[in-house]
Amino acid sequence: MTPDDTGTAAPSKTRIEYLEELGEELVKRGLRVRLTLPRGQSPSLHVLNPGASALTENILAEQGADGWWYWWSWAERIAPAADVTAAADKVALVLALR
């Protein structure tokens, strides 16, 4: 729980909510997204460049000691989950046609 501006506790976002936020930003950039919920594994956001189906990635949202972060599937941080625009910019750049 985190305090909001009224001084009362507000629930923190869930992993799925962070992934959904990122998905909305990526769709605005022309990418296709699908939230995947595999049994026994963490949810992830499957992202696809519709112009080149080989350009695809699974993005994770994980909480650490320094807050929530978006992660590449190869265990490298993308951006803090609080900065969804920066995360979407990086994902869109990596999945862009060159």
C-alpha positions as CSV (number, residue, x, y, z in Angstrom):
1,M,0.0,0.0,0.0
2,T,1.1,3.5,-0.8
3,P,-0.3,6.7,0.6
4,D,-2.2,8.8,-1.9
5,D,-2.7,12.6,-1.8
6,T,-5.5,12.3,0.7
7,G,-3.3,10.6,3.3
8,T,-5.2,7.3,3.0
9,A,-3.6,4.1,1.8
10,A,-4.1,3.2,-1.9
11,P,-3.5,-0.3,-3.2
12,S,-0.4,-0.7,-5.4
13,K,-0.7,-1.8,-8.9
14,T,-0.4,-5.5,-9.8
15,R,1.9,-7.0,-12.3
16,I,-0.9,-7.5,-14.8
17,E,-2.0,-3.8,-14.5
18,Y,1.5,-2.7,-15.3
19,L,1.6,-5.0,-18.3
20,E,-1.8,-3.7,-19.5
21,E,-0.6,-0.1,-19.2
22,L,2.5,-0.9,-21.3
23,G,0.3,-2.8,-23.8
24,E,-1.9,0.3,-24.3
25,E,1.1,2.4,-25.0
26,L,2.6,-0.1,-27.5
27,V,-0.7,-0.4,-29.4
28,K,-0.7,3.4,-29.9
29,R,2.7,2.9,-31.6
30,G,1.3,0.4,-34.0
31,L,2.5,-2.8,-32.3
32,R,0.2,-5.8,-31.5
33,V,0.1,-7.1,-27.9
34,R,-1.3,-10.0,-26.1
35,L,-1.2,-10.6,-22.3
36,T,-0.2,-14.2,-21.6
37,L,-1.0,-16.0,-18.4
38,P,0.9,-19.3,-18.4
39,R,0.2,-21.7,-15.6
40,G,3.0,-21.8,-13.0
41,Q,4.8,-18.8,-14.6
42,S,4.7,-15.0,-14.3
43,P,2.3,-13.2,-16.7
44,S,4.0,-11.5,-19.6
45,L,3.1,-9.2,-22.5
46,H,3.8,-10.7,-25.9
47,V,4.6,-7.9,-28.3
48,L,4.7,-8.2,-32.1
49,N,5.6,-5.9,-35.0
50,P,2.7,-6.5,-37.5
51,G,5.0,-5.4,-40.3
52,A,7.6,-8.1,-39.5
53,S,6.3,-11.0,-37.5
54,A,9.8,-12.2,-36.7
55,L,10.2,-9.0,-34.6
56,T,8.5,-10.2,-31.3
57,E,9.3,-10.1,-27.6
58,N,7.9,-11.1,-24.3
59,I,8.0,-8.3,-21.7
60,L,7.8,-8.9,-17.9
61,A,7.0,-6.7,-15.0
62,E,8.8,-7.5,-11.8
63,Q,9.0,-5.8,-8.4
64,G,12.4,-5.4,-6.7
65,A,13.8,-3.5,-3.8
66,D,13.8,-0.4,-5.9
67,G,10.2,-0.7,-7.2
68,W,8.5,-2.2,-10.3
69,W,10.4,-2.5,-13.5
70,Y,9.7,-3.7,-17.1
71,W,12.2,-6.4,-18.2
72,W,13.2,-8.0,-21.5
73,S,12.9,-11.8,-21.7
74,W,16.7,-12.0,-21.6
75,A,16.7,-10.5,-18.0
76,E,17.7,-7.0,-18.8
77,R,15.8,-4.0,-17.4
78,I,13.9,-1.8,-19.9
79,A,12.6,1.0,-17.7
80,P,10.9,1.6,-14.4
81,A,7.2,0.7,-14.6
82,A,6.3,4.2,-13.3
83,D,7.7,5.5,-16.7
84,V,5.5,3.6,-19.1
85,T,6.2,6.0,-21.9
86,A,10.0,5.4,-21.7
87,A,9.5,1.7,-21.6
88,A,7.1,1.8,-24.7
89,D,9.6,3.9,-26.6
90,K,12.4,1.4,-26.0
91,V,10.3,-1.6,-26.9
92,A,9.0,0.1,-30.0
93,L,12.6,1.0,-31.0
94,V,13.9,-2.5,-30.6
95,L,11.0,-4.0,-32.5
96,A,11.1,-1.4,-35.3
97,L,12.0,-2.3,-38.9
98,R,15.4,-0.9,-39.8
